[in-house]
Amino acid sequence: MTESNEDNPEMKLVQQEIWNEVFRALDELSEKQRTAFIQNEIEGKTLQQIADEQNENIKTIISRKNYAVKHLRNRLDSLYREITNN
């Protein structure tokens, strides 16, 4: 029987470090970019809902989220390579 991630202290540390890095990277974004990403990816709001709530054009919200995603990809690439040994 294999140990679940919840019961594996080493895996818990790895997961915590990943979340710490994600939130550090999010903190580097502008507030508007960070908000667009968090509301869409974590809170599950649609981009249209976010645009409506912020009284912004949908293309503006899409641009903010795309910038956030690119930043996170670049910022977390080395962590991903370290975890996957690539």
RASULGI-V112273 format. One record per helix or strand of 2 or more residues. SS is the DSSP state (@ for helix, = for strand). FROM is the first residue (numbers start at 0). TO is the last residue. If there is no record, write none. Layout:
ss={SS SS}
from={FROM FROM}
to={TO TO}
This chain:
ss={@ @ @ @ @}
from={4 8 30 46 57}
to={6 26 41 53 83}
